[in-house]
């Protein structure tokens, strides 16, 4: 990893329609995706950067008036999706509520650190809370004057490391900014505001992915374009998007809600969003090289299993909401049936080891652990009053396999082991 930090940072305490060919662009706008005229707002500055002092960012945070229609599946909501009934969360099968984190504000996204020791939680008010996975205690709150003033949600989080092995956290915001936080110093070490060259149009940054080497990062947003950054220089290297040709769809034409590097291929990534396509990209080309039509992605619901070379996609819809695709051919491998106890419109899904899938969302407000072979639900978390916008699986360490699922202002930590010690929160 090439990110360089100065030696003045304190050391951390002792302890992240089937079909491969290009198709003709369908110009009709999906009925439930209607946007207001103020989908994005203007900003006086183009892409800007600072050094390590986050307070030097201008305080005139963009007063974005983005509003979605009531029917639109929002990556960040105008208000909670709440049934009104304060039901008691329950689990069945071998899934158990390990502990519950009370975050004090609507939780939009969560992410475990690569070593499994930390859980970062992005909130609707623009702040980030970092918890110890071991104790469940709040260890840091990450915010600065700009994020406080804009009060717009954190939309995605990814852990990485500096050249000196400092633990860093990349975060994207609905205000259109990207920030890199040094967690133990509670300091924003660099930041940038996203806008295309020569344009004053401010975009909402909605998704984030880091390359296998850790040297590059992708962001997707409300303007249908994908940006590639060099994490050593913090400079934008490329903008990916559709060519505008009417005969092919070689890029997105609506919001990009998910981006994902191939875990073993530095130059390849996929993306999905509101235009009902998964686009395949090569970082050496400006436009997508192929596509799959069908998935309607509205959250962190697009992931690649490098061993099976398969894509898992989750869609915000009642039917065909969870699908598996072959990465090379683009053919659909399987479609996961809905749970007999309720339909889910998917916001978040993940591969869970080699044998299972995790999927969660709204309507049923339920998280399912699904057997990858039988495609049936083995266990689930249900009875939640709010939608599950985000989930994360602890990748390693003592708590490997622990599941985090957000609902309202809480994060549920779920275990499939009855003997795991519980946090007392």
Secondary structure, DSSP 8 states (H G I E B T S, - for coil): ------TTS-----------S------S--GGG-B-TTSS-B-S--S-B--S-GGGS-S--------B-TTS--SS-SS--B-S-----EEETT-EEEEEEE-SS-EEEEEE-TTSSEEEEEETTS-EEEEETTT--EEEEE--HHHHHH---EEEEEEEE-TT--EEEEEEETTSEEEEEETTTTEEEEEEE---TT--B---EEEEEE-TTSSEEEEEETTS-EEEEETTTTEEEEEE-----SS---S-SS-EEEEEEETTEEEEEEEEETTSEEEEEETTSSS-SEEEE-----SS-EEEETTTTEEEEE-SSSSS-EEEEETTT--EEEE---BTTB-EEEEEEEEETTTEEEEEEEES--EEEEETTT--EEEEEE--SB----EEE--SSTTTT-EEEEETTEEEEEES-TTS-----
